[in-house]
Amino acid sequence: MTRPIRILRVIGRMNVGGPAWQVSALTRGLPEHGIESTLISGEVSTGEADYLDLWESDLPVIKLAGLGRSVRLLGDLSAFVSLIRLRRAERPDIVHTHAAKAGVVGRMAAIVARVPVVVHTFHGHVLHGYFRPSIARAIRIVEAVLARRTTALIAVGSRVRDELLAAGIGDPDRFIVVAPGVDEPPVRDRMAARRALGLSVDDRVVLFVGRLTWIKRVDRLIEAMAAVQEKVQSSILVVAGDGELSGELQEMAAHAGVRAEFLGWRSDTASLYAAADLAVISSDNEGMPVTLLEAAMSGVPAVTTDVGSAPEVVIDGETGMVVNCNAASLAGGMVYLLNDATSRRRMGEAARERVVLEFGTERLVRDNVDLYRRLVGLPT
């Protein structure tokens, strides 16, 4: 093949989160490796923050209104037809879909249009914690069928892959693990970052960055913070994000007497990490949380529930703490780190050293380039 490899990349929506970041990094990084990439996306839902508006307003993207988040027969059919037409116009060598909704509609369109190579990335999965059992079973069946017609399946972590295989989705020979990658953040002055947030030098700052939705279990985090603040008087929870539970969670924090600041979505997350003593994930289900990678890149240790591939980022006792999925365990991990400045510093430094080596954006792009070249029969 003498011409560039052509990729048609499909994602349901570019809402703030790990998938949007990875898709953006690939769209930006692939051309210098001789790979053309066309990005297709649906619209974000009402109340969701748009990653493109906040960080990547100049990223070239073709919008298909029918993709989105919700399952809608007419919208999904319209997106399906549009994707077939785009395939015929773009003539891609590879269609690469990301996350659940686009993975179904995009792969079906690619199969019907006879695209030579079809790749799908599982940034996590929705097999538990999202839907009632009957719907989860239906999703598993659909994913298992599509996996058999997909050339290569990417999981963001080993545990995510193993959970999918255990559910009967895909086979080991078809899967490859490609972890997310993040950029090194710009340097921010810690005290300036704290002053901008109205925080003092003595505050012990717990930072949560993410969507305020049920699966993230910020209610559990608030319950844990109530226990933390009984033992660490200067502790404060800073929440950067928004979602359908925002008002309810703010009321819950106020009712529990938890000192907390809800900031909404912020574009300068580097300043938030600079101000933080530790980052936290309290979820019931995750893929590989980019929040943990960003925190580590900023030298901030983390406490995370033992979900998805989060323990592949946070090495328990070395770069942070991995705890059980309950408020008491979460509180215990936070109290330990907030009260031990030496451990926080040691774990933060270890986290940064590890993430720079293993989770950079250049490595993410290189892993995908190697996969694409192999799939179209070129040397890597």
C-alpha positions as CSV (number, residue, x, y, z in Angstrom):
1,M,0.0,0.0,0.0
2,T,1.6,3.3,-1.2
3,R,-1.1,5.7,-0.1
4,P,-2.0,6.6,3.5
5,I,-4.1,4.2,5.5
6,R,-7.6,5.6,5.8
7,I,-9.5,5.3,9.1
8,L,-13.2,6.2,9.6
9,R,-13.5,6.7,13.4
10,V,-16.9,6.6,15.0
11,I,-17.9,7.6,18.5
12,G,-21.4,8.2,19.9
13,R,-20.7,11.6,21.4
14,M,-17.8,13.7,22.5
15,N,-18.9,14.3,26.0
16,V,-16.2,15.0,28.6
17,G,-14.5,11.7,29.6
18,G,-11.9,9.2,28.7
19,P,-13.2,8.1,25.3
20,A,-13.4,11.6,23.9
21,W,-9.8,12.3,25.1
22,Q,-8.5,9.2,23.4
23,V,-10.4,9.8,20.2
24,S,-9.0,13.4,20.1
25,A,-5.5,12.3,20.8
26,L,-5.6,9.7,17.9
27,T,-7.2,12.1,15.5
28,R,-4.4,14.6,16.2
29,G,-1.6,12.2,16.3
30,L,-2.1,9.7,13.5
31,P,-1.4,11.9,10.4
32,E,2.3,12.2,11.2
33,H,2.4,8.4,10.9
34,G,0.9,8.3,7.4
35,I,-2.6,7.6,8.5
36,E,-5.6,9.7,7.5
37,S,-8.4,9.8,10.1
38,T,-12.0,11.0,9.7
39,L,-13.9,11.5,13.0
40,I,-17.7,10.9,13.1
41,S,-19.6,11.8,16.2
42,G,-23.1,12.3,17.5
43,E,-24.3,15.2,19.7
44,V,-23.9,15.3,23.4
45,S,-27.0,15.0,25.5
46,T,-28.7,17.9,27.3
47,G,-26.8,18.7,30.5
48,E,-23.6,17.0,29.3
49,A,-20.4,18.9,28.9
50,D,-19.0,19.0,25.4
51,Y,-15.4,18.0,25.2
52,L,-15.0,19.8,21.9
53,D,-16.3,23.1,23.3
54,L,-14.1,22.9,26.4
55,W,-10.8,21.7,24.9
56,E,-10.8,20.9,21.2
57,S,-13.1,23.4,19.3
58,D,-10.9,23.2,16.2
59,L,-10.9,19.4,16.0
60,P,-12.3,18.3,12.6
61,V,-15.4,16.2,13.1
62,I,-18.5,15.2,11.1
63,K,-21.6,15.3,13.2
64,L,-24.4,12.8,12.8
65,A,-27.4,13.7,15.0
66,G,-28.7,10.2,15.1
67,L,-25.7,8.7,16.9
68,G,-25.9,10.4,20.4
69,R,-26.4,8.5,23.6
70,S,-30.0,7.3,23.7
71,V,-31.3,4.4,21.8
72,R,-33.9,5.8,19.3
73,L,-35.1,3.6,16.4
74,L,-35.4,6.4,13.8
75,G,-32.3,8.2,14.9
76,D,-30.2,5.0,15.0
77,L,-31.5,4.0,11.5
78,S,-30.7,7.4,10.2
79,A,-27.1,7.2,11.6
80,F,-26.8,3.7,10.2
81,V,-27.7,4.8,6.7
82,S,-25.5,7.9,6.9
83,L,-22.5,5.8,8.0
84,I,-23.0,3.5,5.0
85,R,-23.0,6.5,2.7
86,L,-19.9,7.9,4.4
87,R,-18.1,4.6,4.0
88,R,-18.8,4.7,0.2
89,A,-17.6,8.3,0.0
90,E,-14.6,8.0,2.2
91,R,-13.6,4.4,1.1
92,P,-11.8,3.7,4.4
93,D,-9.4,0.8,4.9
94,I,-10.5,0.5,8.5
95,V,-13.6,1.5,10.5
96,H,-12.8,2.0,14.2
97,T,-15.7,2.4,16.6
98,H,-15.5,3.5,20.2
99,A,-17.8,2.7,23.2
100,A,-21.2,1.0,23.2
101,K,-23.7,2.9,21.1
102,A,-21.3,3.7,18.2
103,G,-19.9,0.2,18.5
104,V,-23.3,-1.3,17.6
105,V,-24.4,1.1,14.9
106,G,-21.0,1.7,13.4
107,R,-19.9,-1.9,13.2
108,M,-23.3,-3.0,11.7
109,A,-22.9,-0.3,9.0
110,A,-19.2,-1.3,8.4
111,I,-20.2,-5.0,8.0
112,V,-23.1,-4.2,5.6
113,A,-20.8,-1.9,3.6
114,R,-18.1,-4.6,3.5
115,V,-15.3,-2.5,5.0
116,P,-12.2,-4.7,4.9
117,V,-11.2,-4.2,8.6
118,V,-13.4,-3.4,11.5
119,V,-11.9,-2.4,15.0
120,H,-13.8,-1.7,18.2
121,T,-12.5,-0.2,21.4
122,F,-14.2,-1.1,24.7
123,H,-13.5,1.9,26.9
124,G,-15.2,-0.1,29.6
125,H,-18.5,-2.0,29.4
126,V,-22.1,-1.6,30.4
127,L,-22.7,-5.2,31.4
128,H,-23.3,-4.4,35.1
129,G,-24.4,-1.3,37.0
130,Y,-26.1,0.5,34.1
131,F,-29.2,-1.5,33.2
132,R,-31.6,-4.1,34.6
133,P,-30.6,-7.7,34.1
134,S,-32.8,-8.4,31.1
135,I,-31.4,-5.5,29.2
136,A,-27.8,-6.3,30.2
137,R,-28.3,-9.9,28.9
138,A,-29.6,-8.5,25.6
139,I,-26.5,-6.2,25.3
140,R,-24.2,-9.1,26.0
141,I,-25.8,-11.1,23.2
142,V,-25.5,-8.3,20.7
143,E,-21.9,-7.6,21.7
144,A,-21.1,-11.3,21.4
145,V,-22.5,-11.5,17.9
146,L,-20.8,-8.3,16.7
147,A,-17.5,-9.4,18.2
148,R,-17.4,-12.4,15.9
149,R,-17.6,-10.0,12.9
150,T,-15.0,-7.6,14.2
151,T,-11.4,-7.9,13.0
152,A,-9.8,-6.7,16.3
153,L,-11.2,-5.8,19.7
154,I,-9.4,-3.3,21.9
155,A,-9.8,-3.2,25.7
156,V,-8.4,-0.3,27.7
157,G,-7.2,-2.7,30.4
158,S,-6.5,-6.3,31.1
159,R,-9.4,-6.6,33.6
160,V,-11.8,-5.0,31.2
161,R,-10.7,-7.6,28.6
162,D,-11.1,-10.5,31.1
163,E,-14.5,-9.4,32.1
164,L,-15.7,-9.2,28.5
165,L,-14.2,-12.7,27.8
166,A,-15.9,-14.1,30.9
167,A,-19.2,-12.7,29.5
168,G,-18.7,-14.6,26.2
169,I,-17.8,-11.5,24.2
170,G,-14.9,-12.1,21.8
171,D,-12.0,-14.5,22.0
172,P,-8.5,-14.1,23.3
173,D,-6.9,-14.1,19.8
174,R,-9.1,-11.2,18.7
175,F,-8.4,-8.9,21.7
176,I,-5.6,-6.5,22.3
177,V,-5.1,-4.3,25.3
178,V,-4.2,-0.7,24.6
179,A,-4.3,1.5,27.6
180,P,-5.2,5.2,27.4
181,G,-2.6,7.8,27.2
182,V,-2.4,11.4,28.6
183,D,-0.2,14.4,28.0
184,E,2.1,15.9,30.7
185,P,0.2,18.8,32.2
186,P,1.5,22.4,32.1
187,V,3.2,23.4,35.3
188,R,0.9,25.2,37.8
189,D,1.9,27.0,41.0
190,R,0.3,25.1,43.9
191,M,-0.5,28.1,46.1
192,A,-1.8,30.1,43.2
193,A,-4.1,27.3,42.2
194,R,-5.4,27.0,45.8
195,R,-5.9,30.8,46.1
196,A,-8.0,30.7,42.9
197,L,-10.2,28.1,44.5
198,G,-10.4,29.9,47.8
199,L,-8.4,27.3,49.6
200,S,-5.7,27.7,52.2
201,V,-2.2,26.1,52.6
202,D,-3.6,24.0,55.5
203,D,-6.5,22.5,53.6
204,R,-6.4,18.8,52.7
205,V,-8.0,18.7,49.3
206,V,-9.7,15.6,47.9
207,L,-10.4,16.0,44.2
208,F,-13.1,14.2,42.2
209,V,-13.2,14.9,38.4
210,G,-16.0,13.2,36.5
211,R,-19.7,13.0,35.5
212,L,-22.2,13.3,38.3
213,T,-24.1,10.2,37.4
214,W,-25.2,7.2,39.4
215,I,-22.5,4.8,38.2
216,K,-19.8,7.2,39.6
217,R,-21.3,6.8,43.1
218,V,-20.4,10.3,44.3
219,D,-23.1,9.7,47.0
220,R,-20.7,7.1,48.4
221,L,-17.9,9.6,48.2
222,I,-19.9,12.2,50.2
223,E,-20.8,9.6,52.8
224,A,-17.1,8.7,53.1
225,M,-16.1,12.4,53.3
226,A,-18.4,12.9,56.3
227,A,-16.4,10.2,58.1
228,V,-13.1,11.7,56.8
229,Q,-13.9,15.2,58.1
230,E,-14.5,13.9,61.6
231,K,-10.8,12.7,61.6
232,V,-9.2,15.3,59.3
233,Q,-10.6,18.6,60.3
234,S,-9.1,20.6,57.4
235,S,-10.2,18.3,54.7
236,I,-12.4,19.5,51.8
237,L,-14.0,17.7,48.8
238,V,-13.6,19.5,45.5
239,V,-15.9,18.2,42.7
240,A,-15.2,19.1,39.1
241,G,-18.0,17.9,36.9
242,D,-21.7,18.0,36.2
243,G,-24.5,15.7,35.5
244,E,-28.1,14.8,36.3
245,L,-27.3,14.3,40.0
246,S,-25.6,17.6,40.5
247,G,-28.4,19.3,42.5
248,E,-29.2,16.1,44.5
249,L,-25.5,15.6,45.5
250,Q,-25.0,19.2,46.5
251,E,-28.1,18.9,48.8
252,M,-26.8,15.6,50.2
253,A,-23.4,17.1,51.0
254,A,-25.1,20.1,52.7
255,H,-27.4,17.9,54.7
256,A,-24.5,15.7,55.9
257,G,-22.5,18.8,56.9
258,V,-19.7,17.9,54.4
259,R,-17.4,20.7,53.4
260,A,-17.5,20.6,49.7
261,E,-17.1,22.8,46.6
262,F,-19.0,21.9,43.4
263,L,-17.2,23.6,40.5
264,G,-19.1,22.3,37.5
265,W,-16.9,21.4,34.5
266,R,-13.5,23.2,34.3
267,S,-11.3,23.4,31.3
268,D,-8.1,24.0,33.3
269,T,-7.9,20.7,35.1
270,A,-4.1,21.1,35.5
271,S,-4.8,23.8,38.1
272,L,-7.2,21.5,40.0
273,Y,-4.6,18.7,40.2
274,A,-2.0,21.3,41.3
275,A,-4.2,22.2,44.2
276,A,-5.1,18.7,45.2
277,D,-3.6,16.4,47.9
278,L,-5.2,13.3,46.4
279,A,-7.7,12.3,43.7
280,V,-10.5,9.8,44.2
281,I,-12.7,7.4,42.2
282,S,-15.7,6.0,44.0
283,S,-17.4,4.2,41.1
284,D,-19.2,0.9,40.8
285,N,-18.0,0.3,37.3
286,E,-15.1,1.8,35.2
287,G,-12.9,1.1,32.3
288,M,-9.5,2.7,32.9
289,P,-10.3,6.1,34.4
290,V,-8.4,8.9,32.6
291,T,-8.8,10.9,35.8
292,L,-6.4,8.6,37.6
293,L,-3.9,8.9,34.8
294,E,-4.2,12.7,34.8
295,A,-3.8,12.8,38.6
296,A,-0.7,10.6,38.4
297,M,0.8,12.7,35.6
298,S,0.5,15.6,38.0
299,G,2.1,13.7,40.9
300,V,-1.1,13.3,42.8
301,P,-1.7,9.9,44.5
302,A,-5.2,8.4,44.3
303,V,-7.7,6.4,46.2
304,T,-10.0,4.3,44.0
305,T,-12.6,1.6,44.4
306,D,-11.5,-1.8,43.0
307,V,-13.4,-1.6,39.7
308,G,-12.5,-2.2,36.1
309,S,-8.9,-1.5,35.2
310,A,-8.5,1.2,37.9
311,P,-6.1,-1.1,39.8
312,E,-3.9,-1.2,36.7
313,V,-3.3,2.5,37.1
314,V,-3.2,2.7,40.9
315,I,-0.8,0.2,42.4
316,D,-2.1,-0.4,45.9
317,G,0.4,0.9,48.5
318,E,2.8,2.2,45.8
319,T,1.0,4.9,43.8
320,G,-2.1,5.2,45.9
321,M,-4.7,2.9,47.5
322,V,-7.3,0.5,46.0
323,V,-10.2,-0.1,48.3
324,N,-13.5,-2.1,48.4
325,C,-16.6,-0.5,47.0
326,N,-18.1,0.9,50.2
327,A,-17.9,4.2,52.0
328,A,-16.0,2.9,55.1
329,S,-13.1,1.5,53.0
330,L,-13.0,4.7,50.8
331,A,-12.9,6.8,54.0
332,G,-10.1,4.7,55.5
333,G,-7.9,5.1,52.4
334,M,-8.5,8.8,52.3
335,V,-7.8,9.3,56.0
336,Y,-4.6,7.4,55.8
337,L,-3.2,9.5,52.9
338,L,-4.5,12.8,54.2
339,N,-2.8,12.3,57.5
340,D,0.5,11.0,56.1
341,A,2.3,13.7,54.1
342,T,5.3,11.4,53.6
343,S,3.3,8.6,52.0
344,R,1.4,11.1,49.9
345,R,4.6,12.5,48.5
346,R,6.2,9.1,48.0
347,M,3.1,7.7,46.2
348,G,2.7,10.8,44.1
349,E,6.2,10.7,42.9
350,A,6.0,7.0,42.1
351,A,2.7,7.5,40.3
352,R,4.2,10.2,38.1
353,E,7.3,8.1,37.2
354,R,5.1,5.2,36.3
355,V,2.5,7.0,34.2
356,V,5.2,9.0,32.2
357,L,6.7,5.7,31.2
358,E,3.6,3.6,30.5
359,F,0.6,5.9,29.8
360,G,1.8,8.8,27.6
361,T,-0.1,9.9,24.5
362,E,2.8,9.0,22.2
363,R,2.6,5.4,23.4
364,L,-1.2,5.4,22.8
365,V,-0.8,6.6,19.2
366,R,2.1,4.2,18.5
367,D,0.1,1.2,19.7
368,N,-2.8,2.1,17.4
369,V,-0.5,2.7,14.5
370,D,1.2,-0.7,14.9
371,L,-2.2,-2.4,15.1
372,Y,-3.6,-0.6,12.0
373,R,-0.5,-1.4,10.0
374,R,-0.6,-5.1,11.0
375,L,-4.3,-5.4,10.1
376,V,-3.8,-4.0,6.6
377,G,-0.7,-6.2,6.0
378,L,2.1,-3.6,6.4
379,P,5.2,-4.0,8.5
380,T,5.1,-2.4,12.0
